[in-house]
Amino acid sequence: MGAHPEVRDVLETAHAAQVRELDAAGVLVDPAWRAAFEGVPRHAFVPYFWTGRGAGHERLWGEDPDPEQRARWLRGVYTDTPLATRLRDGELVSSSSQPSLMAKMLNALDVREGHRVLEIGTGTGYNAALLCHRLGDDLVTTVDLEEEITESARTHLAALGYRPTVVTGDGARGCPSRAPFDRILVTCTLPRIPPAWLGQCRPGARVLAPLSTGLIALTVRDAELAEGRFLHTSAYFVPLRGATAAPPPAEPSYGLPYELVENERFQFMLVLTAGALHAREALDLWRGEGRPARERFGVTVTPEGQWSWLDDPQGPYVWPLGETG
């Protein structure tokens, strides 16, 4: 932003305070990622955002003539929360992810120097900037479906001197022209893993993606097999748009005990097994297996199909994962 010196000072102070907050929360354990968060200010990628207000939405932006509104924008940008950055007909289509969750995902991505990374879901460009800070522009490719989103992100990135490859296209198809990749980082919720990604990965590559309400960490053996377990972390993102179909709806939860309908870990299993288990079946299994946490679940991807599983990919608890679009 073209801010006055005193405004820049406030922004820099707020940015530094957020880095300290993330550090205190224990999510910046890798010094290289701490340096990235120190070097990339969030406000440069979120010049405005939308917040719910009454029956509609209110736009807060950094150039508002009202100083109180500018202060609300600043507090929002440097709060550890996701921010709605694009709405269409009242529906969220793009957002800036929660910084602490971004840090957890970047740590879990387990990048090494020289790794080529594909990001699915460019959004504001903030995450791509963090990747560029760590790896360099040439090793980072980011894809989003709409030109309006990618052009805005490209502008934000260039303003800070970052120039990764920004592609407008269907993220479900990956980016074959930039393959092979060592890591794929996904910032939108999937119903299943797009098969095209596996063929664009080097053997041993890691795919980290939101699925159900969790994060699946897959190891790619080759173009025909990937397998892995969920992380402990919960994750809620805008759904992937494009060739991949929307996830099947969860079974109605009528008749289930309210405290379990609201139980976050049970909801994870309910969404993960939607279309394969009735809600009551899912509840009985969940109780019978000691209310399993996310990390006991996993996913296997092959040409014959994709399935989620509890404890063991060979069974006895295995369910088909989603349906193709």
N, C-alpha and C positions, 0 to 999 in steps of 0.2 A: 504494500500500500504506500501511497505517497503521503506519509503522515508527517506531522510536525515533530521536531526532535523530542519534545516531552511525551508525545504519544508513542514514539518509537521506544523510548525508555520504559514506558509502562508495558508495552508488548514484550520487550526483551526480558523484563522482570517476571512477567507472567509465564513466559516460555521457560525460563530457568527454574521457576517454582514447580512447573509441571515435571520437568526432568527429575528434580529432587524427590517429588512425590512418587514417581514411578520407581526410582531407585530405592526409596524407603519401602515400597511394596514388594521389593525383591524380584522385579520382572526385568531388570537391566543387569543381569548377572554377567553377560558378555561385554567386556569393555568396548568392543567394536560397535555393538548395538547402542551402548550408552552414548558413544561419540556421534553416532548417526542421529539419535534423538536430540542431542545437543546441537547438532549442525543444521537440522531441518525444522524450522518453525511451523507449527500447525496452522497458524493464522494465515500464512501465505497461500494455503490451499483451501481455506474456508472463508472467503471474503463475505459470505452470507450463509445463513442456514435458516431452516423453518422450525418453529416450535409450536406445539399444540396450544391453542388459547380459545377457551370457550368451545363453540361448535365448529370452529375452523382452524386455520393456521396463521401464524404471524411470522413475518420475515424480519430477521435481525441482521443488520449488516454493518460493517466497519466504517462506512462513510455516511452513516445516518447523521443528519444535522442536529438531532437531539442528543446531547451528551449522555443522558441517562440510557437511551437506547444503545448507544455505542458501548457503554459500560456493560450492559447486559450481553451484547455480542461478545465482548472480550471475556467476560466470565464464562460464557457458554463454550467458547472455543478452547479455553484452557481448563475445562472441567473434564474429568476422566469419564466421558460418556459418548456414545455414538450421536452423530448429528445428521439430521435430514437435510440433504443438500439439493435434492431435485424431487419435485412432486409433479404428478400428472393426474389431473382430475381427482385430486385429493389423495392419490395413492403414491406411496414412496417408491421411487425407481432408482435412487442412488443416495449413498450416504457416506459420511466420514466415520470410519470404525472407531470404537473405543480404544484409545491409545494403549491402555494396559493389555488389552486383548491382542492388539497388533504386536506388542513387544513379546507376549507369550508365543504367538504364532511364528514370529521371526526366529526366536530361540529354538522352537521345535522344528523349524525348517532345516536346521543343522547345516548351514551353508559353509563351504570352504572357499578359499581363494581360487579364482579361476572358474568357479561354477557358473554355468549358464542357467538363468532363472526365467521362467515364464509365469507371469502373474495374470490370472483370469479375474477380471473385474477391476478396471482402472480406477473408477470413481473419481475422486478429486485429484489423484496423482500423488498424494502424500506418501502412501506405502511404496510406490515406485521410486520416489525420491530417497527414502530410507535405504532401499535396495541399491540404488545408484551410489549413495554415499559409501556403502560397504564394499560393493563389488566393481563399480565403474559402469559408465553408461553402456558400453558395448556388450556387456553380459546380461543386460536386463531388457526383457520384452514384456509389454503389458497390453492386454486386449480388452476392449469393451464394445458393446453392441452398437452404440449410437455415436454418430459423428459429433453431435453437440457435446457429449461427455468427453470424448477423446480430445477434441480441439481445446476445450477448456483446460483439461489436465495438461496438455502439451504446453499451453501458455503459462500455467502455474509453474511447471517444471523448468521451462526455459528462463523464467524470471529469476530463478535461483541458480541457473547455470547447469541444469541437468538435462541431458538429451538422450534418454533411452529410446528404444524403438517402440512407438505407440501405434497400435494397429486398431482400426475400426473393423470389427467383424464378430462373428459368432464364436464366443469363447469355447463352446462345446466342440468346435472343430480344431481348437488349438491354434498353432501357427507353424505349419510345416516348413515354411521358407526359412525360419529361424532355428529349426531343430538341428541337432539333438539337444535336449535339455537335461540338466542334472537335478533340477528341482522345479516343481510346479506348485505355486501358492495360489489358492483360490479364496476369494473374498466375497463369495455369494453362495447361498445354500443350494445343494444339489439333491435331486431325487435318486441319482445313481451316477456312476463314474463314466464320463464319455469315453468310449473305447479308443477313439482317435488319439487320446493323450498318450496311451502306452507306447504306441509306435513312434512317438516323437521324443521318447525318453531314452537315455543311455541305460544299460543294465545297472541296477543298483540305485537308480534315481529314486527320489522321495517325492511323493505327492501328498500335500497337506490341504485338506478340504473340509468345509462345513457340510455335515450330513446329519439328518434329523436335527437335534439340538446340540450336537457335539462336533468334535474335530477328528476326522479319520486320518491317520498317518500311514500311508501305503508305501511299501517298498516294491519297486518295479523290477521283476526278474528279467522280463523280456517283453516283446510286443504282445504276448498272449497271456501273461500272468502278472498280477499285482495282488499283494495281500498285506494286511496290517491290522492294528488295533486302534481303538479310539483313545484319545488322551482324556485325562481327568476333566479338563476344562469344558465348561458349557460355552455354546456359541450360537448367536442368533444373527443372521444376515439376510439381506434382500435376496430373494430367489434368483437363480440364474435364468436369464431370458434367452430364447433362441431355439435351437433344434432340440434340446433336451426337454422332455415333457415335465409338467409340474408334478410334484410328488402326489401320490394317492392320498386322499383325506384319511385321517385317523378314524377308527370306528367310534360311533357315538358312545359317550361315557355315562349315559344315563344308568342309574342304578348302582354305580360304583361309589364307594365311600368318598365323601368330599375331600377328606384329608389326603387321599391317594390320587384323586383327580388333579389336585393341586400340587402333588409331589413332583418336583422337577426331574428327578431321576426316573420315576415311573413314566412321566410324559415322554422322556427320551426313548424308552423302550416301546411305548405305544406308537410313536411316529415311525420308529425304525421298522416295526413289524406290521405297519398298516397294510391292509390288503392280504396279509398272510395269516394273522391271528385276530380273532375277535377280541374286543377290549377285555371281556371277562376271562378269556383264555390267557391273554397277556398278563393280567393281574394274578391269576392263579400260578402261572409259571414264575413270575417275578417274586411272589411271596415264597413259593416252594424252593427257589434257589437263593434265598437269603437276601432278597432285595439288592440284586447286583448293581454295582456302580458301572459307569461308562467303560472303564478300562478293561472290564471282562468281556466286552463285545468287540467284534471285529468284522471285517469285510474281505471277501475274495472276489477278484475280477478275472474272468476267463472268456474266451470266445463263445463258450457254451452258455454263459450267463453270469449273473452277479448275485451273490447272496451275503446276507449278514448272519452272524452266528454268535453264540454264547459260549465262551471258554475254548471251544475246539472247532476249527473249520470243518472237521470231518463228522461233526455231530456229537450228541443227538439233537441239539437244538440249532437248526439251520432254517433260514427263511429266504425266499427270493426277494431281491432288492429292487423295488420300483418296477416300472414298465417302460419300454421304449416309446418315444414319441412318434 
